[in-house]
Amino acid sequence: MPFQLGIRVYDPRYANSYYFRRKAAFAKAGIEREFIISLPVSPEVLEMEVFDKNAPDDDAFEIVNVKIEKMKPIEMWAIDDQHRYLEFAIQFAQKAGYVPPGFYDSADHEFLFQYLPKITDAFGDELVTPARTHRKMPRVQISQRLFKSYTIPIRVAILAHEGCHWFLNTRSQTTADLCGMKQYLDYGFPTIEAVYAVTKVFGKNPEMVGASQIERTKDVINFIENYRVNA
């Protein structure tokens, strides 16, 4: 029968620690689909849940095969500073769902994340951006309220984008988008989460979507598609 399949992969020891989260519509009976879940990073304990989003008995589907395979070695071409930044960003993304607001710096104090309950403007009004950085300082402000609702890959994609603003000393959102997305995909994170990363903020705030945001999203999605074709 038609139904909505839900897939969640998470660390059961900690709240808000999803490594993959997706829904898929099955429009008619008899359909067979294969799902590949890329996990370039994972915790010591990992749990996968597959379920019918609308019926608790899960009678609408059957799982016929599950395989675990090793991923290809990571091939991310970047300078050493960028490698260190991304590793620090991934470590923070894995714990951002349950750690309190505060300052988090890398082991060698090279990079600093300021984890705020929410990001506000000079008048105290909340901004819709999940993170922001200063182009001339390796410090990133991050909204806990927004980050807690994101999967770990989406958090990594956002932090990679912010790092590119600093490393490339650029104000261009598109330049930072494509730089961060290249690092994210090179690391092996799933492409579907990459699309969510660039559409989630705009999807929740349609009033801020204009021609430049639409074009920016198109550029990122085209980049992802070209990356998949040439991978």
C-alpha positions in Angstrom: 0.0 0.0 0.0 1.2 3.6 -0.4 3.1 4.9 2.6 5.9 7.2 3.8 9.1 5.5 4.8 11.3 7.1 7.4 15.0 6.3 7.9 17.0 7.5 10.9 20.6 6.7 11.8 21.7 8.1 15.1 23.9 7.7 18.3 21.4 6.4 20.9 23.5 7.7 23.7 23.0 11.4 23.0 20.1 13.6 22.0 20.0 15.3 18.7 22.8 13.1 17.2 21.4 12.1 13.8 24.0 11.0 11.2 21.3 10.5 8.5 17.6 11.4 8.4 15.4 10.9 5.4 11.8 10.2 4.3 10.8 8.5 1.0 7.4 8.2 -0.5 6.2 4.9 -1.9 3.3 5.8 -4.2 2.1 2.3 -4.9 2.5 -1.3 -3.9 5.2 -3.6 -5.2 8.0 -1.0 -5.4 11.6 -2.0 -4.4 14.1 0.6 -3.7 17.8 0.6 -2.6 19.1 3.2 -0.2 22.8 3.9 0.3 23.8 5.7 3.5 27.3 7.2 3.5 28.9 7.5 7.0 32.4 8.9 6.7 32.3 9.5 10.4 30.4 7.5 13.0 30.2 7.1 16.8 31.2 4.1 18.8 27.5 3.1 19.0 25.2 3.6 16.0 21.5 2.7 15.6 19.4 2.6 12.4 15.6 2.9 12.5 13.4 2.2 9.5 9.7 2.9 10.0 6.3 3.8 8.5 5.9 7.5 9.3 2.1 7.2 9.6 1.5 3.7 11.0 3.2 2.3 14.1 2.8 -1.4 13.1 5.2 -1.0 10.0 3.2 -3.5 8.0 3.5 -1.6 4.7 7.0 -2.7 3.9 9.7 -5.3 4.3 13.5 -5.0 4.5 15.0 -7.6 2.3 18.7 -7.0 2.6 21.2 -4.9 4.6 24.9 -4.7 3.8 27.7 -2.8 5.4 30.7 -1.9 3.2 33.9 0.0 3.8 33.9 3.5 2.2 36.7 4.6 -0.2 39.6 6.4 1.5 39.1 10.2 1.8 40.6 12.3 -0.9 40.2 15.9 0.0 42.6 18.2 -1.6 43.2 21.2 0.6 45.9 23.0 2.6 46.8 21.7 6.0 45.0 24.5 7.8 41.7 23.6 6.0 42.2 19.9 6.9 42.6 20.8 10.6 39.6 23.1 10.5 37.3 20.5 8.9 38.3 17.9 11.4 37.6 20.3 14.3 34.2 21.2 12.6 33.3 17.5 12.3 34.1 16.9 16.0 32.0 19.8 17.0 29.1 18.8 14.7 29.0 15.4 16.4 28.4 16.9 19.8 26.5 20.1 19.0 23.2 18.5 19.7 23.8 18.1 23.4 26.6 20.3 24.6 25.8 23.7 26.3 26.4 27.1 24.8 29.9 28.4 25.3 33.3 28.7 23.7 34.9 25.7 22.0 38.4 25.9 20.6 40.5 23.4 18.7 43.3 21.5 20.5 46.0 23.9 19.4 43.7 27.0 19.9 43.9 27.7 16.2 40.1 27.9 15.7 37.3 29.0 17.9 33.6 28.3 17.8 31.3 30.5 19.9 28.1 28.4 20.5 25.3 30.8 21.3 21.7 30.1 22.3 20.8 32.0 19.2 22.5 34.6 16.9 21.1 38.1 17.3 21.6 41.5 15.7 22.6 44.7 17.5 19.0 45.2 18.7 18.7 41.7 20.2 16.5 40.3 17.4 17.2 36.7 16.3 18.8 36.2 12.9 17.8 33.3 10.7 21.4 32.4 9.9 22.7 29.2 11.6 26.3 30.4 11.7 28.5 33.4 10.7 32.2 34.1 10.7 34.5 37.1 10.4 36.6 37.0 7.2 39.7 38.1 9.0 39.4 36.0 12.2 39.1 32.2 12.5 36.1 32.5 14.8 32.6 31.2 14.0 29.4 32.1 15.9 26.8 29.2 15.8 23.2 29.2 16.8 22.4 26.3 19.2 18.7 26.6 18.6 19.1 25.9 14.9 22.0 23.5 15.0 20.2 21.2 17.5 17.5 20.5 14.8 20.1 19.6 12.0 21.7 16.3 11.2 25.4 16.1 11.7 26.2 16.2 7.9 24.2 19.4 7.6 26.1 20.9 10.5 29.4 19.9 8.8 28.3 21.5 5.4 27.4 24.8 7.2 30.7 24.9 9.1 32.7 24.1 6.0 31.0 27.0 4.3 31.9 29.3 7.1 35.5 28.1 7.1 35.8 28.9 3.4 34.8 32.5 4.0 37.8 32.9 6.2 40.3 30.8 4.2 39.4 32.5 0.9 38.9 35.9 2.6 35.7 36.3 0.6 32.3 37.9 1.1 30.8 35.9 -1.7 28.2 33.4 -0.5 28.4 31.4 -3.7 32.2 31.1 -3.5 32.0 29.9 0.1 29.1 27.5 -0.8 31.0 25.8 -3.6 34.3 25.7 -1.6 32.6 24.2 1.4 30.5 21.8 -0.6 33.6 20.4 -2.4 35.2 19.7 1.0 32.0 18.1 2.3 31.6 15.8 -0.7 35.3 14.9 -0.9 35.0 13.8 2.7 32.3 11.4 1.7 29.2 12.9 3.3 25.8 12.0 1.6 24.7 14.2 -1.3 21.0 14.3 -0.2 22.1 16.0 3.1 24.1 18.5 1.1 20.9 19.5 -0.7 19.1 19.8 2.6 21.9 22.0 3.9 21.4 24.7 1.2 17.6 24.6 1.3 16.8 24.2 5.0 17.2 27.8 6.1 15.4 29.2 3.0 12.6 26.6 3.3 11.9 27.7 6.9 12.1 31.4 6.0 10.4 31.9 2.6 10.1 35.6 3.1 13.8 36.0 2.7 14.0 34.1 -0.6 14.7 36.3 -3.5 16.4 36.0 -6.9 19.9 35.8 -5.5 19.0 33.1 -3.0 17.3 31.0 -5.7 20.3 31.4 -8.0 22.7 30.5 -5.2 20.7 27.3 -4.5 20.7 26.4 -8.2 24.5 26.9 -8.3 25.0 24.5 -5.4 22.6 21.8 -6.7 24.3 22.0 -10.1 27.7 21.6 -8.5 26.5 18.6 -6.5 25.0 17.0 -9.7 28.2 17.6 -11.6 30.3 16.2 -8.7 28.2 13.0 -8.7 28.5 12.5 -12.4 32.3 12.9 -12.3 32.9 11.0 -9.1 
